[in-house]
Amino acid sequence: MDTIDFRSDTVTWPTPAMRTAMAAAPVGDDVYGEDPTVTALETLAAERLGKEAGLFVSSGTQGNLIAALCHGQRGDEAIVGSDAHMFCWEAGGMATLGGITPLPLPTDDVGRMDLARVRASIRGDDPHWPRSRLILTENSSGGNQGAAIPPDYFEGIQAIAQAHDLKVHLDGARLFNATTALGCDPQAITRHVDSVSICLSKGLCAPVGAVLVGDRPFIHQARRTRKLLGGGMRQAGVLAAAGLIALDTMSQRLGEDHLQAQRLAQGLAQLPNLRVNPAQVQTNMVFFELGAAVTLSPGEIIERLQTNYGIRIGLYAGQTFRAVTHYWIQPDHVDALIAAMAAILTK
Ligand SMILES: *Cc1c(COP(=O)(O)O)cnc(C)c1O
């Protein structure tokens, strides 16, 4: 990479192995169901996540939207964390296109809704009210510094959903980061939900794509909905070939990114005038803030990092910096960011 890019793990380029596999991938018309590489990816994702079937989609947002549109109808309501990606960062898709109203609930510092509050939010049958239909979950929790939520939360959500005949969707854009941090099999979590969407194009380095998994009737309907949204792709095997490597091998190495994130947090914590809590860093994201004595604005710091050191980091919610580690971030890049911050803050 030309610059050292910590803004997100979405900036990851495909690996050399991916480019080779993409060039050689057998392909066909996937709308006809004839692309063997896409089919292989869908099958592998379903197997890894313990579901009957999978669907290759263009993005995590599309996977989540399709799930909402398949589980719910106009006039339905979806219970969702107020900091969830599906509520905050997906252009209001389920309401805009599906007529499904989100019911945002507060979350704790790792992104969990209070189970008693979830239960109390489920509505009875009254013509005044939307119909409670869906509970939306997320793991790892992007709005909570990439926190990894253990399986027991999903077990609790599942029990509530089953008691009230609701569906549960998991936005697992970074599910493998969560399960790597927790040291558990993905199925320890996914068996408690009806559908899961995983991103291939973040820390897993594929250039494009996500996979949505669930039971066969759900995926059958999801295929139709993907077409409705203009997401039926033709010789998509060139993309799925990278996705296979993402799922097969790149999902196994995320611990390295977590280690670098921890090193970064520890290093930044040594600097005066920076607020960072290494104990909160569970996966590949480090959030930090400027101390009160710093006269430079966050924007000026970002500008200096980029111009003087070739390093990019993100600004989250206006004041908080976010640095994300990934495959293309080497240990010496972490050292470079710590040194650059030290130089900027002590000048
Ligand atoms: C990135 C992300 C998505 C959406 O993924 P895109 O591929 O960017 O559309 C959904 N949920 C979470 C938690 C994410 O981090």
The ligand as an SDF file (V2000), in Angstrom:
LIG
                    3D

 15 15  0  0  0  0  0  0  0  0999 V2000
  -19.2170   -2.6620    7.2170 C   0  0  0  0  0  0  0  0  0  0  0  0
  -20.3830   -3.1250    7.9780 C   0  0  0  0  0  0  0  0  0  0  0  0
  -21.5820   -3.4430    7.3320 C   0  0  0  0  0  0  0  0  0  0  0  0
  -21.8480   -3.1730    5.8730 C   0  0  0  0  0  0  0  0  0  0  0  0
  -20.9240   -3.6140    5.0250 O   0  0  0  0  0  0  0  0  0  0  0  0
  -20.6900   -2.9800    3.5620 P   0  0  0  0  0  0  0  0  0  0  0  0
  -20.0850   -4.1250    2.8750 O   0  0  0  0  0  0  0  0  0  0  0  0
  -19.7840   -1.8330    3.7690 O   0  0  0  0  0  0  0  0  0  0  0  0
  -22.0110   -2.6080    3.0060 O   0  0  0  0  0  0  0  0  0  0  0  0
  -22.6120   -3.9090    8.0980 C   0  0  0  0  0  0  0  0  0  0  0  0
  -22.4820   -4.0740    9.4280 N   0  0  0  0  0  0  0  0  0  0  0  0
  -21.3490   -3.7860   10.0790 C   0  0  0  0  0  0  0  0  0  0  0  0
  -21.2750   -4.0140   11.5510 C   0  0  0  0  0  0  0  0  0  0  0  0
  -20.2580   -3.3030    9.3720 C   0  0  0  0  0  0  0  0  0  0  0  0
  -19.1430   -2.9960   10.0240 O   0  0  0  0  0  0  0  0  0  0  0  0
  1  2  1  0
  2  3  1  0
  2 14  2  0
  3  4  1  0
  3 10  2  0
  4  5  1  0
  5  6  1  0
  6  7  2  0
  6  8  1  0
  6  9  1  0
 10 11  1  0
 11 12  2  0
 12 13  1  0
 12 14  1  0
 14 15  1  0
M  END
$$$$
